[in-house]
Amino acid sequence: MPDTKHPYPNNPYSRRKDEHIALATRFTGNGNGLTDVHFVHQSIPTVAATQVDLSTHFLGRQFPTPLYINAMTGGSAKGKEINGQLAQIAGRFHLPMAVGSLSAALSIPALTDSFTIVREKNPDGFILANIGADKSPTEARRAVALLAADALQIHVNTVQETVMPEGHVAPDWLTHIAAIVQESAVPVVVKEVGFGMSQETLLQLAAVGVTTVDISGRGGTNFAAIENARRPGHTYDYLADWGLTTAQSLLESQSFQKKGTVLASGGITNPLDVLTALRLGAAGVGVAGFLLRSLMHVGLNGTSDLVFTWLDQLPALFALVNARDITELRRQPLWWEPEMSNYAQQRHLSLP
């Protein structure tokens, strides 16, 4: 018999979050587009890996590496376990970390420990709280206070809400975002949930004062497919490939990059993905689903070893393209697969 005094077993939100975790291991994207972007190989080395500086700056802070752990989960017993493990990895490697949506925790206090475990396990780390774009400035402040968060993610997820059986989309999100940005005492980043951001979306966000975005492109965890699997009749199969890839979204973000900061996530599965996203203008690169699947398969120690390997290989990749830092990396020549060139041409975007 389940312990009915425990908040998780009989809570609809917790059941949904556990379903998300289980389905996230099954539904991933068909490619983030970064493999259609190639560095032009240089045979003569001019930089040693030991000369590389991986440091970067975003959300008002300097970080030793561009990698961060993106929003995943919380609100269930399994979510608490995963958040605790991710927080330990974040603490070991000094990586910023975002939690999953705090929406339910704001109304169900019994769920808060599945999020506050992150601050408990990583007391000095850079933590991002996470809320939906339908929330008020008051709710945003509560979410930040709950974790003593250093920054706030506002997620935008129209596709997920459209397909989700419990979902709701209202045309007032931009108004809410503007109010939160204006009143927030911590830096704010507006984040997609895996469907990418267009130039038009980025112009709208910039117009209301948003200075940092996470374009979170198609190619990673597919929330259209996940929510469709939860839906009776699975009637939204045709939206499985909806959205812009991570590479397409980075092209779309070029104008925003001139005044603001772009973070990239969506199907990041290896250090070359990180390198390519940085070359296309990202100041930081987030990993979520890949780490979740690693935790499920090889556990905390194996996933920690994986992150160590990535951070060990990144300086070598910078050196491979003769770049001492991110500024030099962005000057290295690229060549593009026809599909990406065609996309840029149709969208009147330059190839950086």
N, C-alpha and C positions, 0 to 999 in steps of 0.2 A: 504493500500500500504506500502511495506517495505521502510525504509529510505535508499535509494541507496548511500547516502553519508557515511553511516556507513560501516566500512570494513568487518563486519561479514556476513551479509545476503547473499551476492552474491560471497563470496570467496569459491572456491572449497575445500581448506584446512579446513576452518572452518566448512563447511558442513560435511566433513569426520569426523572431531573430534566430532561433535554433534552426528553423527551416531555411533561412537565408544562408547560414553557415554550411549546412549540409548540401544545399543546391549550388553554392559557390564553387564547390569542388568539381561540379559537373558542367556548369555553363560558363565557358570563357569565350573570348572573342576569336575571330579568325585572322588576327594580325593587326598590329598597331600602326602599320604603315612605315615604321622606322626602318624596316628592312628594304624599303624602296629608295632609301637615301644612303649614298655610299661616299666614304672619304676617298679622295684620289691618293693612291699609295705613293709614299716617298721612300726611296731606297737608301738614301744617305741620312743617317741620324744626326740631329743637332742638339737633342735634349736627352738627358738621362732621367730615368724614373725617379732617382733621388733628388732631382732638381724641381720636381713638379709640386706645385702648391694647389691643393684641391679646395681650398677655402672659398666660401661664397657668402653673400649677404642677402637676407630677405627677412621680412616681418620685423624689421628693426634690430636684427641680431646677426652677428658674424658666426658662421658655423665652420667647423674644420673640414667637413665634406659636404657635397651637395645632396646626399641621400637623406630621405626622411621616410618614416613609416606613416602611411596614409590611413584615413578613417576606415574602420572595418566593422566593429561590433560593440556589444555591450547590452545590458538589459536582460541577461539570462545567466544561469550558472555556467554554461559553456562559454558564453561571452566573457564572463569574469575571468575564467581560467585563461582564455586566449589573451585578453588584455593584460593580465599579469605577466604572462610570458613575453609578450611584445614589449612591455615596459622594461623588463630586465634586459632585453636586447638593446633597446634604445639607450638605456643607462650605460651599458658596457661600451657602446660605440659613439656615445654623445650625439645621437640622432634625434631630431625633433620627432614628435609622435602625436598624431591626431586620434581621438577616440571616435567611435560611431555616434550616431545621432542620440542626443540627450533628451529628446522630446518626451519620452515616457517617464524618464527619471524626474523631470520637472513636475509631473503630476502624480507619480507613484514613488514616494521617498524610499520604499523598501528596495527599489531597484538601483539605488545610487551606488552601492558598494561594488557593483560590476563595472563601474566607471572610475570611482575613486581609488580602486586598486592600482591604477596607473600611477597616481601620485604617491601612493604608499610604497610601491616598488621602485619608483624613480623620483625621489623627493626633490632632487635638484635639476631635473630634466626640463626641457622646453616642451610644454604640453599645449595642444590645441583642443579647445572645446568644440563641439559640433552641434549645430541646430539647423532646422529647416528654414526656408525663406518665408514661411508663413508666420514666423514668430515675431514678438514685439521686442523693443529695446529692454523692457523689464525682464522678459524671459531670457534674453541674451545675457544680461548681467548676472542672472541667477546661474546660468550654465557656466559662465566663466568663474564665478565664485565657488561653485561646487568643486572644481578641480584646482582652484588657485591657478587658472590657466594663464599662459603667457600670450596667447592669441586665440582668435575665434574663427572657425570655419562656418560659413553659411552654405549649405548644400542646395543646389538646384537640381531637380530630378523630375522634370515634366513627363518624360517617357515612363519612368518607373511608376509614378503616381497614376498615369493613364492606364497602365496594365494591371497594377496592384488591385486586388479585389476590394481592399479597404481604402484605396487611394482617392485623392481629391486635388484638383488643380483649380486655383483661383487666380484671376488676372491682377492681383494686387501685390505680387511678390516684390516687384521693383520698389514699390513704396515702402515696404517693410525693410528691404535691404538698405535703402537710403536712410531711413530713420535709425537703424542699428549702427551704420557706419558713422553717422553724425554724432551719436551719443556714446559710442564705445570707448572705454578707457584703455583697451588693448588693440593691437593691430588686427585687422579683419581681412580674411581671404574668402572670396566667393569661389566655390568649387562645384564643378559638374560631378555626376556620379557614373561617368563612363560613356557619355554620348557626345563629348566634345563641345567646343565653343566656336561659334562663327564670329566673323568680324563685326557683324551687326549686333550680336549679343554683347561683345566686348565694348562697343561704342556706347550701348545703353548703360552698361555698368560704369564705365568711365564718367559718363554724364552725371551720375549720382554720387560720385566721390570715391568709387572703388579704385584702389591703387594696386591691389594684388589679386591675381586670379590663379586657380588651378584648373587648367583646361580639361583634364581627365578625359582623354579621348577613348573612342571605341577601340577595342582590342583586348581589354582585360575582362574582369568580371562583368557578365552580361545580365543586368537587372531586368531587361525586357524579357529575356528567356526565363529568368528565375521567377519573376512574378507571374508569367504566363503558365509556368509549371504548377504554381499554386492556385491557378484560376480554374474553376469548373469549366470543362469543355476545351480548355487551352485555346481560346478563340483569337489570340493575338500572335499566332505563329509568324505572321508576315512582318512583324516589327523586329524580328531577331537580328537583322543587320542594319537597323536604324542608327543614324548618327555619323559624326565625323571621326576619323581615326586620330590618334595622337599626333601623327606627323601632319595631317591636314590641319588640325587645330593649331599647331605651332606656326604653320604658314599663315593661317588666318589671324594670328596674334601679333604680326609684325608691327602694325601701327600702335597697338597697345604697349608693346615693348619699349617704344621711344619715350614714354612718360611713366609707365608703371612696371610692375614686376610680374613675370609669368613663371608659374611652377607647372611642371609637366608630370602627368601620371596617366595610367591606362595601358595595361598589358606590358609593363616593364618586367622583363624576365632574365636579363643578363647585363653585364657591365657595358657591352657595346650599345645597348639601348640607352643606357644612361649617357654615354659619351655623345651619341647622336642627338638626343634631346637637348643636351647642353649646347651643342653646336648650333641648333636651331633656335636658340634664344632663351631656353629655360635657365632660371637661376638656381633651381633645385629640382630634384626628381624623386617622385614618390612611388613607393612600392606597397601593395596591399595584398591582392589575391595570391600572388606568387608566394609571399611569406606565409599566408594562411594555409595554403596547400602544403608547404614545407613543414609547418608545425604539425599538420595532421599526419604526415608520412614519416618524418624523421625526428619529430619532437624538438624540444627547446635547444638541446646541445647541438643537434645537427643543423638547425636553422641558424644558430649563432655562428657556427663554423662557416655556413654559407655566406652570411653577411661579411664575416672576416675575409673570405676569399674575394668577394666583390671589391671591398675596400683596398685589398692588397693588389688587385689587378688594375684598378682604375689608373694609378700613376703610370703603369706600364703602357696602358692604352693612350694616355696623353702623350707620352714620349714617342709612341709609335707614329703619331701624326705630327710630331715636332711642336708640341704646345706645352709651355711651362705652366700655364694657368688657363682659366676659363676665357679670359680676354683674348689670349693668343689662339685658343681653340676655335673661337668664332671667326677667325681669319683663314682657317684652313679650307682648301678647295674641296668641293663636293661634285658628284655627278648623280643624276636622277634617273630612276626608271621612268619609262614613257607614261605610265598611269599617273605618277605624281606631276610630271610636266604638264600633262593634259589637264589635270585638276587645277593647277595654278593658272593656266591660260584661261580656262573657263571662268574662274573666279577673279581674274584680273589681279593676280598676286605675283609678286616677284619671287624668284628663287634665290634665297640668301647664300 
